[in-house]
Amino acid sequence: MANLKISQLTAKGSNLVASDRIAIAQDDGGGVFSSKYVTGTQVKNIAINTQTTNYTIVLTDAFKLVEVNSGTAKTITVPLNGAIAFPIGTKVMISQYGTGQVTIDGQVGVTIRSTGGKTKTTTQYSVCTLLKRDTNEWYLYGDITT
């Protein structure tokens, strides 16, 4: 595919389907591009990673839902950037599927920023989102409480 400006692209005639491929290119600053592809399925569907114990998020949780299904309180931990280097802008959704409240916590050195210092899901079926804003700094927003 030739390099095109956004203004030169034509609209797709129908909705995104599973077999559609979307190219994403990254410039290394020296004029070399590294390309990756995502499919329509990857764009449309959010994978669910169900956990029943305390859990530390991993790189494969990026842009997915970590669902906690437990009758007792559990903790989702955000690792230091030195351990797992999530790209800035990464989102990880977290849900409380079971009755056990979920606490979102950072390893020592990780800052979780939220309105009023809220770091727990509110109740069963609550969903919240982590958004990485800097090296060891994340926003937490959604259905959360203290």
C-alpha positions as CSV (number, residue, x, y, z in Angstrom):
1,M,0.0,0.0,0.0
2,A,1.4,3.4,-0.9
3,N,1.8,6.1,1.7
4,L,-1.3,8.3,1.6
5,K,-2.4,11.4,3.4
6,I,-5.6,11.1,5.4
7,S,-7.4,13.4,2.9
8,Q,-6.6,10.9,0.1
9,L,-8.2,7.9,1.8
10,T,-11.6,6.7,0.6
11,A,-14.4,5.6,2.9
12,K,-15.1,1.9,3.3
13,G,-18.4,1.0,1.7
14,S,-19.6,-1.1,4.6
15,N,-19.0,-1.8,8.3
16,L,-15.8,-3.2,9.5
17,V,-15.7,-7.0,9.2
18,A,-13.5,-9.6,10.8
19,S,-11.3,-10.1,7.7
20,D,-10.5,-6.4,7.2
21,R,-6.8,-5.5,8.0
22,I,-5.8,-2.1,9.2
23,A,-2.2,-1.1,8.9
24,I,-0.5,0.9,11.6
25,A,3.0,2.3,10.9
26,Q,5.5,3.8,13.3
27,D,8.3,6.1,12.2
28,D,11.5,5.5,14.2
29,G,12.5,9.2,13.6
30,G,15.1,8.2,11.0
31,G,12.7,7.6,8.1
32,V,12.3,3.9,8.8
33,F,8.7,2.7,9.4
34,S,7.7,-0.4,11.3
35,S,4.3,-1.7,10.3
36,K,1.8,-3.8,12.2
37,Y,-1.7,-4.9,11.3
38,V,-4.8,-5.4,13.3
39,T,-7.9,-7.1,12.0
40,G,-11.5,-6.1,12.1
41,T,-12.0,-8.7,14.9
42,Q,-9.3,-7.1,17.0
43,V,-10.8,-3.7,16.6
44,K,-14.4,-4.7,17.2
45,N,-14.0,-7.3,20.0
46,I,-12.6,-6.7,23.5
47,A,-11.0,-9.8,24.9
48,I,-11.9,-10.8,28.5
49,N,-9.2,-12.1,30.8
50,T,-11.1,-13.6,33.8
51,Q,-9.2,-13.8,37.1
52,T,-10.3,-15.3,40.4
53,T,-7.3,-14.4,42.6
54,N,-5.1,-11.3,43.1
55,Y,-3.6,-10.4,39.8
56,T,-0.9,-8.2,38.3
57,I,-1.7,-6.8,34.9
58,V,0.5,-7.9,32.0
59,L,1.2,-6.4,28.6
60,T,-1.3,-8.7,26.9
61,D,-4.0,-7.1,29.0
62,A,-3.6,-3.8,27.1
63,F,-6.9,-2.7,25.6
64,K,-8.7,-5.6,27.1
65,L,-11.0,-6.3,30.1
66,V,-9.6,-7.9,33.2
67,E,-12.8,-9.4,34.8
68,V,-12.5,-10.4,38.5
69,N,-14.9,-13.1,39.4
70,S,-14.6,-13.8,43.1
71,G,-16.8,-13.8,46.2
72,T,-14.0,-12.2,48.3
73,A,-12.1,-9.0,47.9
74,K,-9.2,-9.1,45.4
75,T,-6.5,-6.7,44.2
76,I,-5.4,-5.8,40.7
77,T,-1.8,-4.5,40.8
78,V,-0.2,-2.2,38.3
79,P,3.5,-3.1,37.8
80,L,6.4,-0.7,37.6
81,N,7.3,0.4,34.1
82,G,10.7,-1.3,34.6
83,A,9.0,-4.6,35.0
84,I,6.4,-4.2,32.2
85,A,6.7,-1.3,29.9
86,F,3.1,-0.5,28.8
87,P,3.1,2.2,26.1
88,I,1.8,5.6,27.3
89,G,-1.8,5.8,26.3
90,T,-2.5,2.1,27.1
91,K,-5.9,1.4,28.6
92,V,-6.9,-1.6,30.7
93,M,-10.5,-2.1,31.8
94,I,-11.3,-3.8,35.0
95,S,-14.6,-5.2,36.1
96,Q,-16.0,-6.7,39.3
97,Y,-18.0,-9.6,38.1
98,G,-18.3,-11.4,41.4
99,T,-19.4,-10.0,44.8
100,G,-15.9,-9.4,46.1
101,Q,-14.8,-5.8,45.8
102,V,-11.7,-5.1,43.6
103,T,-9.0,-2.8,44.7
104,I,-6.7,-1.3,42.0
105,D,-3.2,-0.7,43.5
106,G,0.2,0.2,42.1
107,Q,3.5,-1.4,43.0
108,V,5.8,0.9,45.0
109,G,6.8,3.7,42.7
110,V,3.6,3.6,40.6
111,T,1.1,6.4,41.1
112,I,-2.6,5.8,40.5
113,R,-4.5,9.1,40.0
114,S,-8.3,9.2,40.5
115,T,-10.9,11.6,41.7
116,G,-10.9,11.7,45.5
117,G,-8.3,9.0,45.7
118,K,-10.8,6.3,44.8
119,T,-9.2,2.9,44.0
120,K,-12.0,0.3,44.5
121,T,-14.9,-0.9,42.4
122,T,-18.2,0.3,43.7
123,T,-20.2,-3.0,43.6
124,Q,-20.8,-6.1,41.6
125,Y,-20.7,-5.4,37.8
126,S,-18.8,-2.2,38.3
127,V,-16.3,-1.4,35.5
128,C,-13.4,1.0,35.6
129,T,-10.5,1.9,33.3
130,L,-6.7,2.4,33.9
131,L,-5.1,4.8,31.4
132,K,-1.3,5.1,31.4
133,R,-0.4,8.8,31.2
134,D,3.4,8.7,32.0
135,T,6.2,6.2,32.8
136,N,4.9,5.1,36.2
137,E,1.6,7.1,36.4
138,W,-1.9,6.0,35.6
139,Y,-5.4,7.5,35.7
140,L,-8.1,5.4,37.1
141,Y,-11.7,6.3,36.3
142,G,-15.2,4.7,36.1
143,D,-17.5,3.2,38.6
144,I,-15.1,3.5,41.6
145,T,-15.2,4.4,45.3
146,T,-12.9,4.7,48.3
